[in-house]
């Protein structure tokens, strides 16, 4: 991304970059996925596995992507093309996966926006499940009508439009606006999260919820599935593999402490996920106490936790309108950073390739993603969203990260990249980083990828009547991403960027 004089823009400060990267990494999954996965895989024992995964794969991948973006001064396609002239297409694959995710992530933002509005009246009443699935999203019965589009839901559409206006305005002038927006959209949800932790742990029954969350079952560490879950959560949570961190790092000035930034961002994301679990399980313990049932019977994850279980909990709190507004405002601000970082990664790629302006890139990428998201505002939307999300996050991301580690680790040279990032940083990473990039991470990713593909073959969504939809919205979209990526490599663009920087 270059300015009028051809010079690439830079972040206004290191703090702005770190907040933007943390904001991208910290998303809805920190609140509605991590706590559940932790509970399901041994509680405190899973936390140990998670932090080992963070050190041996998550942070090394952040260092890799930061080094790649900084050294090439380009978004993912140009960066990959600078590593090898015939690998630009691979950068477009990463960008394409991120683009598909942003089309449906904005729909989830729409749900959050709707609930922020409904919090003023506690519109979900005594039946939050019926309110969400029938009145807000109008979910279709996939077992009876698998290809039914369902009802058009005006509220979801309006929320989607508002979300996209907010996203585009947040990145309107690139790093200039992003660097200002993140001071609000990163710090506000942290402040609200602290409020919910303090309130949650003081509720009746909260201690039982926290026991379920944190009690270590060390025997679980002997189960391969627990380690796979830990590494999977690390990869999904840090925004690696979506072309985001490569693009963000390409706007760093020449002297940038890549290693320290990676550790700060990785640790900040992990800490937020852990604290999110305290807030969630304290509240779930309270719900179990009210219902007179074990905590295990009220544990949920994903949209069911955010839009069904939590509204029910909020309705039983003092000042429910206030806590409802704060909770969904927290989700909304968590989502916006992840959403606009996905768009920024795609927009940066188009600006690098064709020399487009900020305005043209943002409007083109955002407008296209908005149009593609409209079908998800119908009753079948959540079914399709779930399928696409699983394929992009587990298969698409795995393919990209595996390719990155092999390309940098074995072709470009992990030692060469390690030397480069160490030359920029106040403290150096040792040769353990080479082992992580060349051996540990590729092995875990290959394991994850094979496991997921086999799972999709053995147990597709056919049990819900969605086998054909899985083919269209899962496998077919993945194939299209690769075909379009090959086409974009051959598309005529502006002159190639400067060679890779020397440390």
GURO-721985 format. One line per field, with one value per residue (C-alpha): residue number from 1; x, y, z. Coordinates in steps of 0.2 Angstrom, whole numbers, plus 2048, in hexadecimal, padded with zeros to 3 digits. Last residue first. Layout:
% GURO-721985
num: c(NUM/...);
xx: c(X/...);
yy: c(Y/...);
zz: c(Z/...);
% end
This chain:
% GURO-721985
num: c(503/502/501/500/499/498/497/496/495/494/493/492/491/490/489/488/487/486/485/484/483/482/481/480/479/478/477/476/475/474/473/472/471/470/469/468/467/466/465/464/463/462/461/460/459/458/457/456/455/454/453/452/451/450/449/448/447/446/445/444/443/442/441/440/439/438/437/436/435/434/433/432/431/430/429/428/427/426/425/424/423/422/421/420/419/418/417/416/415/414/413/412/411/410/409/408/407/406/405/404/403/402/401/400/399/398/397/396/395/394/393/392/391/390/389/388/387/386/385/384/383/382/381/380/379/378/377/376/375/374/373/372/371/370/369/368/367/366/365/364/363/362/361/360/359/358/357/356/355/354/353/352/351/350/349/348/347/346/345/344/343/342/341/340/339/338/337/336/335/334/333/332/331/330/329/328/327/326/325/324/323/322/321/320/319/318/317/316/315/314/313/312/311/310/309/308/307/306/305/304/303/302/301/300/299/298/297/296/295/294/293/292/291/290/289/288/287/286/285/284/283/282/281/280/279/278/277/276/275/274/273/272/271/270/269/268/267/266/265/264/263/262/261/260/259/258/257/256/255/254/253/252/251/250/249/248/247/246/245/244/243/242/241/240/239/238/237/236/235/234/233/232/231/230/229/228/227/226/225/224/223/222/221/220/219/218/217/216/215/214/213/212/211/210/209/208/207/206/205/204/203/202/201/200/199/198/197/196/195/194/193/192/191/190/189/188/187/186/185/184/183/182/181/180/179/178/177/176/175/174/173/172/171/170/169/168/167/166/165/164/163/162/161/160/159/158/157/156/155/154/153/152/151/150/149/148/147/146/145/144/143/142/141/140/139/138/137/136/135/134/133/132/131/130/129/128/127/126/125/124/123/122/121/120/119/118/117/116/115/114/113/112/111/110/109/108/107/106/105/104/103/102/101/100/99/98/97/96/95/94/93/92/91/90/89/88/87/86/85/84/83/82/81/80/79/78/77/76/75/74/73/72/71/70/69/68/67/66/65/64/63/62/61/60/59/58/57/56/55/54/53/52/51/50/49/48/47/46/45/44/43/42/41/40/39/38/37/36/35/34/33/32/31/30/29/28/27/26/25/24/23/22/21/20/19/18/17/16/15/14/13/12/11/10/9/8/7/6/5/4/3/2/1);
xx: c(85C/85B/84A/842/842/837/826/821/81B/808/7FC/7F7/7EE/7F7/7F9/7E6/7E1/7EA/7E2/7D1/7D3/7DA/7CB/7BF/7C5/7C2/7B1/7AC/7B2/7A8/799/794/79A/794/783/781/784/778/76A/76F/777/77F/78A/799/79F/7AB/7B1/7B1/7BA/7C7/7CA/7CB/7D7/7E2/7E3/7E6/7F4/7FC/7FB/803/811/814/814/821/82D/833/82B/82D/83E/844/83D/847/856/855/84A/853/850/84F/849/84C/85C/853/845/852/85C/84D/847/858/858/846/84C/843/83F/83E/837/830/827/823/81D/812/80B/805/7FE/7F4/7EE/7E9/7DF/7D5/7D2/7CD/7C8/7C2/7B9/7B1/7AB/7A4/799/793/78F/785/77A/779/773/765/758/75E/76B/779/773/779/78B/791/78A/793/7A3/7A3/79F/7AD/7BA/7B5/7B2/7C2/7CD/7C6/7C7/7D9/7DF/7E3/7F4/7F0/7F9/7FE/7ED/7E4/7EE/7EC/7D9/7D9/7E3/7D9/7C9/7CE/7D5/7C4/7BB/7C7/7C6/7B3/7B0/7B7/7AE/79D/7A0/7A4/794/78A/790/78F/77D/777/780/777/766/768/769/76A/76D/760/75D/770/771/763/76C/77C/775/76C/776/788/788/77E/788/797/799/78E/78F/77E/77D/790/78D/782/76F/765/760/766/776/779/777/783/790/78E/791/7A1/7A5/7A4/7AD/7BB/7BC/7BE/7CD/7D5/7D1/7D8/7E8/7EB/7E8/7F3/801/801/801/80F/81A/818/81C/82C/832/82E/836/834/842/83D/82C/81D/810/814/811/7FE/7FE/807/7FD/7EC/7F0/7E4/7F0/7F3/7E5/7EB/7DB/7D9/7EB/7EC/7DB/7E1/7F1/7E6/7DA/7E7/7F0/7DF/7DC/7ED/7E8/7F6/7F2/7E1/7E8/7EC/7D9/7DC/7CD/7CC/7BC/7B1/7B8/7B4/7A2/7A1/7A8/79B/78D/786/78E/79E/7A9/79D/79D/7B0/7B2/7A4/7AC/7BD/7B6/7AE/7BF/7C7/7B9/7BC/7CF/7CF/7C1/7C6/7D8/7D6/7CD/7DC/7E9/7DB/7D8/7EA/7EE/7E3/7D9/7C8/7CC/7C0/7B3/7B2/7AF/7A2/798/79A/792/784/780/781/776/769/769/768/759/751/751/74D/744/74A/756/750/75D/75D/74A/746/756/75C/74E/750/757/74D/75C/755/743/745/757/75A/749/745/756/754/743/73E/740/74C/747/751/74B/75B/765/75B/767/777/76F/76C/77E/785/77B/781/793/790/78B/79B/7A5/79C/7A4/7B4/7B7/7B6/7C3/7CF/7CF/7D2/7E0/7E9/7E5/7EB/7FC/7FD/7FA/80A/814/81C/827/82E/831/82C/81C/817/819/810/801/801/802/813/822/82C/836/828/81A/825/82D/81C/815/823/823/811/813/821/814/807/811/81D/819/806/805/80D/801/7F3/7F9/7FA/7E9/7E2/7E8/7DF/7CE/7D1/7CB/7B9/7BB/7C9/7BF/7B0/7BA/7C3/7B4/7A8/7B2/7C3/7BA/7B1/7C1/7D3/7DF/7DA/7D9/7EA/7F1/7E9/7EF/801/801/7FA/806/815/810/808/808/811/80D/816/81F/81A/818/805/805/808/800);
yy: c(7DC/7DC/7E1/7D6/7DE/7ED/7EB/7E4/7F0/7F2/7E3/7D8/7C9/7B8/7B7/7BC/7AD/7A1/7A9/7A7/795/792/79C/793/782/787/78E/77D/773/77D/787/77B/76A/76E/774/763/75A/766/75B/75C/74B/74F/75C/751/743/738/743/753/74A/744/755/75C/74F/751/763/763/756/760/770/767/760/771/77A/76F/76C/77A/789/783/77C/78C/795/78A/791/7A0/7AF/7C0/7CF/7E1/7DC/7E2/7D7/7C9/7CA/7C8/7BA/7B0/7B2/7AC/79D/799/797/79F/78D/782/78C/79A/790/781/78C/797/788/780/790/792/781/781/791/78A/77A/77F/791/792/781/783/795/790/783/78D/79C/791/78A/79C/7A3/797/7A4/7B2/7BF/7B3/7B6/7C8/7C4/7C3/7D5/7DB/7D3/7DB/7EC/7EA/7E5/7F2/800/7FD/7FB/80B/816/810/813/806/802/7F2/7E4/7ED/7F6/7E6/7DD/7EB/7EA/7D7/7DA/7E9/7DF/7D2/7DF/7E8/7D8/7D3/7E5/7E6/7D5/7D9/7EA/7E1/7D4/7E1/7EB/7DB/7D9/7EC/7EE/7DE/7E3/7F4/7ED/7E0/7ED/7DF/7CE/7C1/7C7/7C7/7B4/7B1/7BD/7B3/7A2/7A6/7B3/7B1/79F/798/7A3/799/78E/786/781/780/76D/76C/779/76D/771/77C/788/798/78F/789/79B/7A1/794/79A/7AC/7A7/79C/7AA/7B8/7AC/7A5/7B7/7B9/7AA/7B0/7C2/7BB/7B0/7BF/7CA/7BD/7BB/7CE/7D1/7C3/7C8/7DA/7D5/7CA/7D7/7E6/7F2/7FD/7FE/805/7F9/7FA/7E9/7E1/7E5/7DC/7CD/7CC/7CC/7C0/7B4/7A6/7AE/7B7/7B2/7A8/79B/795/795/78C/77F/77C/779/76E/763/762/75C/750/748/742/741/753/74D/744/755/759/76B/774/784/785/779/781/792/78D/786/797/7A1/799/7A9/7B8/7C0/7B8/7BF/7D1/7D2/7C9/7D2/7E3/7DD/7D8/7E9/7F1/7E5/7E8/7FB/7FA/7F1/7FA/80B/80C/802/810/81B/810/809/81B/81F/80D/80D/81D/816/807/80A/813/803/7F8/803/804/7F1/7EF/7FB/7F1/7E0/7E7/7EC/7DB/7D2/7DD/7DA/7C7/7BF/7AF/79E/79A/788/77C/770/771/763/760/772/779/78C/799/7A9/7B3/7BF/7B8/7A6/7A1/7B0/7B3/7A0/79D/7AD/7A7/7B1/7C2/7C4/7D6/7DB/7ED/7F6/7E6/7E4/7F1/7E9/7D9/7DF/7E5/7D4/7CB/7D7/7D4/7C1/7C7/7D1/7C1/7B9/7C3/7C6/7B3/7B2/7C0/7B8/7A8/7B2/7BC/7AB/7A4/7B5/7B3/7A1/7A8/7B3/7A3/7A3/7B2/7AA/7B3/7C3/7BC/7B6/7C8/7CF/7C3/7C5/7D8/7E1/7E8/7D8/7D8/7DF/7D3/7C4/7C8/7CC/7BB/7B1/7BA/7B6/7A4/7A2/7AA/79D/78E/789/797/797/784/783/790/786/776/77E/786/775/76E/77B/775/764/765/769/777/77F/77D/786/794/797/797/7A4/7B2/7B1/7AA/7BB/7C4/7C8/7C5/7D4/7DF/7D9/7DD/7EF/7F2/7ED/7F7/807/804/804/815/81E/80E/810/814/80E/81B/81D/830/82F/822/810/800);
zz: c(828/815/80E/801/7F0/7EC/7E6/7D5/7C8/7C6/7C3/7B4/7BA/7BA/7CC/7CD/7C3/7CE/7DE/7D5/7D3/7E5/7EC/7E1/7E7/7F9/7F5/7ED/7FC/809/803/7F5/7FC/80D/805/7FD/80E/817/81D/82F/82F/81F/827/823/82F/826/818/823/831/825/81F/831/837/828/82A/83D/83A/82C/837/846/83B/832/843/84C/83E/833/83C/84E/84B/843/852/85E/855/860/860/863/86E/869/858/846/843/84C/83F/831/838/83C/82A/823/830/82B/818/809/803/812/821/817/80A/815/824/818/80F/820/826/816/815/827/825/817/81F/831/831/81F/81F/830/82D/81C/824/832/827/81C/82B/832/822/81F/825/81A/81F/819/807/80A/80E/7FC/7F9/809/804/7F2/7FA/807/7FA/7ED/7FA/803/7F3/7EB/7FA/7FF/7ED/7E1/7DB/7D3/7DC/7EC/7EE/7EA/7F8/804/802/805/816/81A/818/825/831/82F/835/843/84B/849/852/863/862/85E/86C/879/873/875/887/88C/886/88E/89E/89E/899/8A7/8B5/8C2/8BA/8B5/8A3/8A0/8A3/896/88A/88D/889/879/86F/875/87A/86C/860/864/873/880/892/89B/89F/8A4/8B2/8BB/8BD/8C9/8BC/8C6/8CB/8B9/8B3/8C0/8BC/8A9/8AE/8B7/8A8/89C/8A5/8AA/899/891/89D/895/883/887/88F/87F/873/87E/87E/86C/869/875/86F/85D/861/86A/85C/84E/857/848/840/82E/831/832/824/81E/82F/82D/81C/822/832/829/81B/823/828/839/841/853/859/84B/84C/860/860/854/85F/86E/866/85E/86F/877/869/86C/87E/88B/890/895/8A4/8AB/8AE/8B4/8BD/8B3/8AA/8B4/8C4/8BD/8BB/8CD/8D3/8CA/8D3/8DB/8D1/8D7/8C9/8BC/8C1/8C2/8B2/8A9/8AE/8A8/898/896/898/88C/87F/880/87E/86D/864/86B/869/859/850/850/848/83C/836/832/82D/81F/81B/81A/826/834/828/81E/82D/834/824/822/834/830/820/829/837/82B/823/833/838/827/829/818/81B/816/808/808/802/811/814/820/829/826/830/82C/838/839/83E/84B/84E/84C/852/85D/865/867/870/87B/882/891/889/87A/878/887/883/882/87E/86E/866/86B/866/854/854/85A/84D/840/845/842/830/82F/832/824/816/820/820/80D/80B/818/80E/7FE/805/80A/7F9/7F1/7FA/7F3/7E1/7E4/7E4/7D3/7D6/7E6/7F7/7EE/7E7/7F9/7FF/7F0/7F3/806/807/804/80C/808/818/823/81D/81E/82E/836/82E/835/846/848/843/850/85D/859/856/864/871/86E/86D/87E/884/87E/885/896/895/890/8A0/8A9/8A2/89B/889/889/895/88B/87B/883/88A/879/86E/874/87B/872/863/861/85D/864/856/84B/85B/860/84F/84F/861/85D/84D/856/865/859/852/843/839/829/817/809/7FE/7EC/7ED/7EE/7FC/7FA/800);
% end
